[in-house]
Structures are given as structure tokens and as C-alpha cells.
Amino acid sequence: MEPLEDWRSPKFEEALGRLDRGGISFEFLRRNEEYRAHYETATGDSLTDQQAVIAAREGLTRRWGVLFPC
């Protein structure tokens, strides 16, 4: 996940103005520390078993309502 920018910066404000509804939703979601921790667990290298990876991503989808391309 990309590092967070200061939402008050003019650069970020300009970029935010060009986002669609999904993009804005993601920008705010990714600032949620609980989501970031769950995302890191679901996408990190600590999961080596393919079934565990699938289960972790399904949990992320159920909890946060996000979808990931295969």
C-alpha cells in the first residue's frame, strides 16, 4: 500500500478532486489503521498457503467491501 500523503497538501487536494466515487472511498478507507492492518495481513508475504491467501482476501472483502482482481 502506498504511503499516506498529508490530506491538507495542495497536491493531494488537486488529486482528490479528480477521483470518482470509488477512488474517494478508497482514499478514506486506506487511512483507516484497522483496514491497513487487515490489508497487510491479507496481502503480505507471511501467507504461503494458497488457501490461506484466498481466505484472508475473502475476509478482507467481507469486512471492508473491497474486491481484488485475481
Steps between C-alpha positions, in 0.01 A plus 500: 500500500629846414617732776246752618525862391391791712139555395545873554769539234402684180634209292272252675199732480548529123531121458195439720296734280556269201385178669171324441282365781699176530830686506384734773366207702833322472698809599306524824494124561875464466547758776319270745768329710286189557451462124872549435587226751241262351624577146861438601406162647297401194757606242828455684763236436431328834228289337660219302204262474280593201183408691603734784558781248154446348335489844680817611392688188143378534501626859626837380222511241229409752620740768580803285302445180801514269576272206839402363571380147627142481 
